[in-house]
Each structure stands twice: as structure tokens, then as C-alpha cells.
């Protein structure tokens, strides 16, 4: 039967979040109920709260999560009660044209739970990215659950559910960073720093971190940046070129999502180099580039959605690398907080005071 749990909702545009009683139904066919152990406070949740995604309020926030499967519905075979899982927001269908061509990371028909979680009065909730994990328990499609080694800390594991995976994947999956490459990362928040960590993991010889905040640049160095550029007082393109023998970087990862920084990325790459856009722009933003420059510089202009990841492939691998001491996922956790502290965590994130706040249950 349905359960009542505590969860954090965004009731309306730019309204403070609040803790409410959430009704979680029993899992139906293809669904699972997961007891959440940890969930990161991601900038996407703030976008939902601000009405930047859509206006399907009230939202049940939270999506960067790990926990234990409590129950599953009919037909579920990949996970079972007791499994420790990371939640992902792109459960691949296996049947669309991308999946059938062997490219499931591009799946065009990802799915979520069909049933709705509600408030006690029956008001239906819109779960952030189809997850809604700022709650003691949540209902998801079983395909959104990826089993990983249960010896890892939930606070660390959950970060792969969104931001850290997006950044690492932007470097390794989308940008194809390889041994000896030069890489520049513009924007050193959680996603940008993860791109730096991913580039280091891939064997990049030179990793240039670009930001306007010296605190963020210091953190970027700890995660693998070999050089830093404060673009508040230095021309980023000129600095990157100077650090790469005058040529530009092999791969430039734009982790801000603005036309100005994208143009910097475009001109800061070497001839035939690669630009990866992983920062999320707003719908009103426009980009203007001379078409002759697009033609003449060659190379690749790519966008990276969720790091072009395949959770069943990437999550277990990255957790294993972390447990082996080769990927410090713990460095992304700035603080652990309680469910009641999320509104204050949004403020700290907005001011750049934390890399990741993580709610622990």
C-alpha cells in the first residue's frame, strides 16, 4: 500500500522550498521504490524552483541520488529489493532508433515512472528529472536504478546521478580526451571540475582551468588542473593560446552555458580541435559566429547531454575507480546537510560557496 514520507517541494515559481508529507504509491509494472540515503543539491533543482525548466508546479525536487531498492513492480528483473543503486534520469528504452543502432546513450525515448507521487490532499507532484529524491523514498522507473558496489559512500555515489557524470562524460565520452591532449575547461563549478577530473583520468598532459573566482580555480587545481586562468582580468583565449604554444587546446569544454564563454571556447581551440558544450543555456540565448570561421577552423562542435553516459556502463566503472583511489569523488562533497537545510544550501550554491551540498537521510 502507499507510504507517507517526508520530502521537499517547490510550491511555486521562486517560492521558498518546504518540507511536506509525500505519498509514494506501491511500484507498478516496471517501477521501483527506492529508500534514499543521499542526494546532492544540484543547480538544476534551483532551475526547477525558479521556473526555468517549466511551470508544472509543485515540483518534488532532488535527482542526484543513491539509495537502496525497497520494492519492485511486476516484470522488473535488473534490480531487486536490497540492491544499492544510483538513480539516473535517462532510463533507456532499448527500442528506439538510437538504441537499435547500438547507441543507447543517445536514447530518444527515455522513460520514468508512470504513477504519480502526490501530496496528502491528492495534488500530483512533478518529480525533478523524473526522480524527486529530496524525499525519504521515491518512485522511479526500474531502469533509472543502476546497481553499484555497496561499499561506496552514498553521499559520493549519488553525485554520479547528474553533475559529476555530466562533467566526466563531457571529457571522456563526448570530447574523447586522450593521453597527451591539451584541454581547457571554462567554468569551474561542479560540472567543470568533474570535466577536469575526467581529463586527468584520461591522461591529458595539460589541463587549463578558466573561471572568474579564485576560490574555484584553487579547487580546480586540487582536482587535476595544471594551469589556471582568472578570466575576470585576463583574456581567456589569449591565455589558453599562450599556454599551448600559440595553437589552442585540443579540447575545450564549455561548462557555463553562455554565448560569450562559448565563443571563447570556439576560438581557444586548436585547428581541427573540439569544442564540447556541457553548460546549460537558457532558451532565449543566441550564438553568432562568422560561418567562415566555423568552416575554416574545422574540427568538431559538440554538445554533451548528461556526459553522453550509459549508466549501466559508466556508473559501476567510475565507482570502482573511486574505490581504487584513482578518482577522488569525495572531493566534490563540500558539506552534508539535513532535508530541512536545502533552501540555505541553494543560497550557498548561488554564491559559489560550495561545490556540492549533499542531503543525508
C-alpha positions in Angstrom: 0.0 0.0 0.0 1.0 3.6 -0.4 3.5 5.1 2.1 3.8 8.6 3.6 7.3 10.1 3.7 8.9 13.5 4.2 10.0 15.3 1.0 11.0 18.8 -0.2 8.7 20.5 -2.7 9.0 23.7 -4.7 5.4 25.0 -4.5 5.6 27.9 -7.0 8.0 30.0 -9.0 10.8 31.4 -6.8 8.9 30.5 -3.6 10.9 29.0 -0.8 11.0 25.3 -0.7 9.2 23.5 2.1 9.1 20.0 3.7 5.8 18.2 3.1 4.3 14.8 3.6 4.6 12.9 0.3 2.5 9.9 -0.7 4.5 7.3 -2.5 2.5 4.5 -4.2 3.5 0.9 -4.4 5.5 0.2 -7.6 3.6 -0.8 -10.7 4.9 -2.8 -13.6 8.4 -1.7 -14.5 8.7 0.6 -11.4 10.7 0.6 -8.2 10.5 2.3 -4.8 13.9 3.4 -3.6 14.8 4.4 0.0 17.0 7.4 -0.5 20.3 7.5 1.5 21.9 10.7 0.0 21.0 13.3 -2.6 23.1 16.2 -3.9 21.8 19.7 -4.3 22.3 20.4 -8.0 21.9 23.7 -9.9 19.1 22.0 -12.0 17.0 21.8 -8.8 17.4 25.6 -8.5 16.3 26.0 -12.1 13.1 24.0 -11.3 12.5 26.2 -8.2 12.9 29.3 -10.3 10.6 28.1 -13.0 13.4 27.8 -15.5 12.5 24.3 -16.6 8.7 24.5 -16.9 5.8 25.6 -14.8 4.5 22.1 -13.7 4.5 23.1 -10.1 4.6 21.8 -7.4 7.9 20.0 -8.0 9.3 17.3 -5.9 13.0 18.3 -6.1 16.1 16.3 -6.0 17.7 13.9 -8.5 21.4 13.4 -7.8 20.8 10.4 -5.5 21.8 7.0 -4.3 19.9 4.5 -2.1 18.5 1.0 -1.6 15.8 -0.6 -3.6 12.9 -1.3 -1.2 10.4 -2.9 -3.6 9.8 -3.5 -7.3 6.8 -4.0 -9.5 5.9 -6.7 -12.0 8.4 -7.5 -14.7 11.4 -6.0 -13.0 14.5 -8.2 -13.3 17.5 -6.0 -13.4 17.3 -4.8 -9.8 15.8 -6.4 -6.6 15.0 -5.3 -3.1 18.2 -4.7 -1.1 20.3 -3.6 -4.1 22.3 -0.4 -3.6 21.7 1.8 -6.6 22.5 5.2 -8.2 19.5 6.9 -9.7 19.7 8.2 -13.3 17.3 10.4 -15.2 17.7 8.7 -18.6 16.3 5.1 -18.4 17.0 3.9 -21.9 14.2 2.2 -23.8 16.1 -0.3 -25.8 13.7 0.1 -28.8 14.2 3.5 -30.4 16.4 4.1 -33.4 19.4 5.1 -31.3 19.2 2.0 -29.1 18.7 -0.3 -32.0 21.7 1.1 -33.7 23.9 0.4 -30.7 24.0 3.9 -29.4 21.8 3.8 -26.3 23.5 6.8 -24.7 21.5 8.8 -27.3 18.2 7.1 -26.5 15.4 9.2 -27.8 12.6 7.7 -25.7 13.9 7.6 -22.1 11.2 6.9 -19.5 10.1 7.5 -15.9 7.6 6.0 -13.5 4.1 6.1 -14.9 2.4 6.6 -11.5 2.4 10.0 -9.7 3.6 10.8 -6.2 1.2 13.2 -4.5 0.7 15.4 -1.5 -1.7 14.2 1.2 -4.6 16.1 -0.4 -4.0 14.3 -3.7 -2.1 17.1 -5.5 0.1 15.4 -8.1 3.8 16.2 -7.9 6.2 16.7 -10.8 9.5 14.9 -9.8 12.6 16.7 -10.8 14.1 15.0 -13.9 11.7 12.1 -13.3 13.3 11.3 -9.9 12.2 13.5 -7.0 14.9 12.4 -4.5 14.7 15.1 -1.8 12.5 12.6 -0.1 12.9 9.6 2.3 11.6 7.4 -0.5 10.8 7.9 -4.2 9.1 6.1 -7.1 11.1 5.7 -10.3 11.2 3.5 -13.4 13.3 0.5 -12.6 15.6 1.4 -15.5 16.5 4.5 -13.6 18.3 2.3 -11.0 21.9 1.3 -11.6 23.5 -1.2 -9.2 27.0 -0.3 -8.0 29.4 -1.6 -5.3 27.6 -1.0 -1.9 30.8 -0.3 -0.1 30.9 3.2 -1.5 29.6 6.1 0.5 26.1 7.1 -0.6 27.0 10.8 -0.4 29.7 10.2 -3.0 27.9 7.7 -5.2 24.8 9.9 -5.7 26.9 12.6 -7.4 27.2 10.4 -10.5 23.5 10.8 -10.9 23.9 14.2 -12.6 26.7 16.8 -12.3 29.8 14.8 -11.8 28.8 12.3 -14.5 28.0 15.2 -16.9 31.5 16.6 -16.4 33.5 13.4 -16.6 31.4 12.2 -19.5 31.9 15.6 -21.4 35.6 14.9 -21.2 35.8 11.2 -21.8 32.7 10.3 -23.8 32.0 13.4 -25.8 35.3 15.1 -26.0 37.3 11.9 -26.4 40.1 13.4 -24.4 43.2 11.1 -24.7 46.7 10.7 -23.5 48.8 13.7 -24.1 46.0 16.0 -25.1 45.7 19.6 -24.0 42.4 20.5 -22.5 40.8 23.8 -21.4 37.7 23.9 -19.2 35.8 27.1 -19.0 33.7 27.4 -15.8 34.8 25.6 -12.7 31.7 24.7 -10.8 30.8 21.1 -10.1 30.4 20.1 -13.8 33.6 21.9 -14.9 35.6 20.4 -12.1 34.3 17.0 -13.0 35.5 17.6 -16.6 38.9 18.4 -15.2 38.9 15.2 -13.1 37.8 13.3 -16.2 40.5 14.8 -18.3 43.1 13.9 -15.7 41.8 10.4 -15.6 42.1 10.1 -19.4 45.7 11.1 -19.3 45.6 14.7 -20.6 49.1 16.3 -20.5 47.9 19.9 -19.8 44.6 20.9 -18.2 43.8 24.6 -18.1 41.0 25.8 -15.8 39.3 29.1 -16.5 37.0 30.9 -14.1 36.4 34.4 -12.6 36.6 33.1 -9.0 40.0 32.3 -7.5 38.4 30.0 -4.9 37.0 27.9 -7.7 40.4 27.9 -9.5 42.1 26.7 -6.3 39.6 23.7 -6.2 40.2 23.0 -9.8 43.9 22.6 -9.2 43.2 20.1 -6.5 41.1 18.1 -8.9 43.8 18.0 -11.6 44.2 21.4 -13.4 47.8 22.0 -14.3 47.2 25.7 -15.0 44.6 28.3 -14.1 43.3 31.5 -15.7 41.2 34.1 -14.0 39.3 35.5 -17.0 38.0 38.4 -14.9 41.3 40.2 -15.5 42.9 38.1 -18.3 41.8 37.4 -21.8 40.9 33.7 -21.7 41.6 32.9 -25.4 45.0 34.6 -25.4 45.9 32.9 -22.1 44.9 29.4 -23.4 46.9 30.0 -26.6 49.9 31.2 -24.7 49.8 28.0 -22.6 49.5 25.8 -25.6 52.4 27.0 -27.8 50.2 29.6 -29.5 47.9 26.9 -31.0 45.0 26.5 -28.7 43.8 23.4 -26.8 42.9 20.1 -28.4 39.6 20.0 -26.5 37.8 23.0 -24.9 34.9 22.2 -22.6 32.4 25.0 -22.0 30.7 24.4 -18.7 29.0 27.7 -18.3 26.3 27.8 -21.0 26.6 31.3 -22.3 27.2 32.7 -25.8 30.2 34.7 -24.5 32.0 31.7 -23.0 31.1 29.5 -25.9 32.8 32.0 -28.3 35.9 31.9 -26.0 35.8 28.1 -26.3 35.5 28.2 -30.1 38.5 30.5 -30.5 40.6 28.9 -27.8 40.8 25.5 -29.5 43.5 24.4 -32.0 42.7 23.9 -35.7 40.6 20.8 -36.0 40.1 20.8 -32.3 36.9 20.0 -30.4 34.5 22.2 -28.5 32.2 20.5 -26.0 29.2 22.4 -24.7 28.1 20.9 -21.4 26.9 24.1 -19.7 23.2 24.6 -20.0 22.0 27.7 -21.8 18.6 29.4 -21.4 16.1 29.3 -24.3 16.5 32.9 -25.1 20.2 32.8 -25.7 21.6 33.3 -29.3 25.0 32.5 -30.7 26.6 34.4 -33.5 29.8 33.2 -35.2 31.2 34.0 -38.6 30.4 31.0 -40.8 33.8 31.2 -42.5 35.4 30.7 -39.1 33.3 27.6 -38.5 34.4 26.3 -41.9 38.0 27.4 -41.7 38.8 26.1 -38.3 37.5 22.6 -38.9 37.2 20.2 -36.0 34.1 19.4 -34.1 31.5 21.4 -32.2 29.6 19.1 -29.9 27.0 19.3 -27.2 27.1 16.8 -24.2 23.9 15.8 -22.6 24.5 14.0 -19.3 28.0 13.4 -20.5 26.8 11.0 -23.2 26.8 8.5 -20.5 25.3 5.0 -20.4 24.6 4.5 -16.6 24.9 0.7 -16.8 28.4 1.0 -18.3 29.7 4.2 -16.7 28.4 4.2 -13.1 30.0 0.9 -11.9 33.3 1.7 -13.7 33.6 5.1 -12.1 32.7 3.8 -8.6 35.3 1.1 -9.0 37.9 3.7 -10.0 36.9 5.7 -6.9 37.3 2.7 -4.6 40.7 2.0 -6.1 41.8 5.5 -5.2 42.1 6.6 -8.9 39.2 9.1 -8.9 38.5 11.3 -5.9 34.7 11.6 -6.0 34.8 12.6 -2.3 36.5 15.9 -3.2 33.2 17.1 -4.7 31.3 16.9 -1.4 31.6 20.3 0.3 29.1 19.5 3.1 26.4 17.1 4.2 23.1 18.6 5.4 19.6 17.7 6.5 16.4 17.8 4.5 15.4 21.0 6.2 18.6 22.8 5.1 18.0 22.8 1.4 16.8 26.4 1.0 20.0 27.6 2.7 22.1 25.2 0.5 20.6 26.8 -2.6 21.9 30.2 -1.3 25.4 28.9 -0.7 25.4 27.3 -4.1 24.2 30.5 -5.8 27.1 32.5 -4.2 29.7 29.9 -5.2 30.4 28.9 -1.5 30.2 25.1 -2.1 31.0 22.6 -4.8 28.2 20.2 -3.6 25.9 20.1 -0.6 24.6 16.6 -0.1 21.5 15.8 1.9 22.0 12.6 4.0 19.0 10.7 5.3 
